Amino acid sequence: MTASDPATPASHASGKTSPALEQLLSRASRDDLVAPAPEGQTLETILAAALRAPDHGRLRPWRYVAITGEARPAFAHEVLAAIDRQEPELPEKKREMRFARFSTTPLVLALGMHLQPESPIPVWEQEMAVGAAAMNVLNALHLAGFGGKWISGKFCDDPKLRESLGLKGDDRLAGFMFIGTPAGPRPVPGRPDPKAYLAFWKPGARVSFPVDRESAQPG
Ligand SMILES: Cc1cc2nc3c(=O)[nH]c(=O)nc-3n(C[C@H](O)[C@H](O)[C@H](O)COP(=O)(O)O)c2cc1C
């Protein structure tokens, strides 16, 4: 089986997964990012994966803005100005860290949301479509050997920052994706047991989740 072959129902039944699914299971956010970042056709392919996201009403709410190369320090200054307007209480260390990340990360991708409140599709569904697409970006980066981390903050609500990213009216900013190549190997972090978050509905029975049963125990 190649990475492009989907698993078949028969292989699901045997508990086997596809190589692509195995690779997805090792995804983790990375912010130790160095060059290269995806560009050109590679970046377009990653965004093509993003646009595979479910999108109720085909509203296509995603708007991506790439900040690369020499544009980064200038944009990092715009981020600092937005932070100063929206979260003046932010500790200086965090402020400096934001500036460093925005000015040096190989590729910063703004996750714009072109929202249509007048549409019969609820705004939350439009936002979910952008979120689903962002997850596809993270997965596609990982499958292509890159790394990424999705960040946000109160500064993302800053109207001037939004405007500088071409977002207007009801458009919002879902944050930024820091993108590049992981600086080196890292152990894959553990994840919760999926069974803890899964319940099976049965008629007349109260639905409860293993994770909540555990956390409800005293002590
Ligand atoms: C919408 C959104 C915004 C986030 N904003 C931040 C952020 O500002 N800073 C941060 O450290 N992590 C943020 N995170 C979490 C990281 O993207 C990441 O999920 C976290 O570091 C855990 O890594 P993992 O994806 O490997 O579980 C955000 C996640 C989401 C979905």
The ligand as an SDF file (V2000), in Angstrom:
LIG
                    3D

 31 33  0  0  0  0  0  0  0  0999 V2000
   -7.4590   28.6210   17.9760 C   0  0  0  0  0  0  0  0  0  0  0  0
   -6.2120   28.2310   18.7220 C   0  0  0  0  0  0  0  0  0  0  0  0
   -5.4120   29.2090   19.2600 C   0  0  0  0  0  0  0  0  0  0  0  0
   -4.2500   28.8820   19.9690 C   0  0  0  0  0  0  0  0  0  0  0  0
   -3.4740   29.8770   20.4780 N   0  0  0  0  0  0  0  0  0  0  0  0
   -2.3240   29.5640   21.1280 C   0  0  0  0  0  0  0  0  0  0  0  0
   -1.4490   30.5810   21.6010 C   0  0  0  0  0  0  0  0  0  0  0  0
   -1.7050   31.7790   21.4320 O   0  0  0  0  0  0  0  0  0  0  0  0
   -0.3350   30.2120   22.2350 N   0  0  0  0  0  0  0  0  0  0  0  0
   -0.0060   28.8870   22.4370 C   0  0  0  0  0  0  0  0  0  0  0  0
    1.0350   28.5930   23.0300 O   0  0  0  0  0  0  0  0  0  0  0  0
   -0.8160   27.8990   21.9890 N   0  0  0  0  0  0  0  0  0  0  0  0
   -1.9580   28.2090   21.3310 C   0  0  0  0  0  0  0  0  0  0  0  0
   -2.7710   27.2140   20.8630 N   0  0  0  0  0  0  0  0  0  0  0  0
   -2.3980   25.8140   21.1270 C   0  0  0  0  0  0  0  0  0  0  0  0
   -1.3290   25.3200   20.1730 C   0  0  0  0  0  0  0  0  0  0  0  0
   -1.6950   25.5680   18.8240 O   0  0  0  0  0  0  0  0  0  0  0  0
   -1.1090   23.8050   20.3100 C   0  0  0  0  0  0  0  0  0  0  0  0
   -2.2970   23.1240   20.0690 O   0  0  0  0  0  0  0  0  0  0  0  0
   -0.5860   23.4680   21.6920 C   0  0  0  0  0  0  0  0  0  0  0  0
    0.7040   23.9990   21.8300 O   0  0  0  0  0  0  0  0  0  0  0  0
   -0.5410   21.9550   21.9430 C   0  0  0  0  0  0  0  0  0  0  0  0
    0.1920   21.3190   20.9690 O   0  0  0  0  0  0  0  0  0  0  0  0
   -0.4370   20.1050   20.1620 P   0  0  0  0  0  0  0  0  0  0  0  0
   -1.1810   20.7140   18.9870 O   0  0  0  0  0  0  0  0  0  0  0  0
    0.7190   19.2600   19.7450 O   0  0  0  0  0  0  0  0  0  0  0  0
   -1.3470   19.3950   21.1050 O   0  0  0  0  0  0  0  0  0  0  0  0
   -3.9060   27.5190   20.1330 C   0  0  0  0  0  0  0  0  0  0  0  0
   -4.7210   26.5310   19.5650 C   0  0  0  0  0  0  0  0  0  0  0  0
   -5.8600   26.8740   18.8740 C   0  0  0  0  0  0  0  0  0  0  0  0
   -6.7110   25.7940   18.2630 C   0  0  0  0  0  0  0  0  0  0  0  0
  1  2  1  0
  2  3  1  0
  2 30  2  0
  3  4  2  0
  4  5  1  0
  4 28  1  0
  5  6  2  0
  6  7  1  0
  6 13  1  0
  7  8  2  0
  7  9  1  0
  9 10  1  0
 10 11  2  0
 10 12  1  0
 12 13  2  0
 13 14  1  0
 14 15  1  0
 14 28  1  0
 15 16  1  0
 16 17  1  0
 16 18  1  0
 18 19  1  0
 18 20  1  0
 20 21  1  0
 20 22  1  0
 22 23  1  0
 23 24  1  0
 24 25  2  0
 24 26  1  0
 24 27  1  0
 28 29  2  0
 29 30  1  0
 30 31  1  0
M  END
$$$$
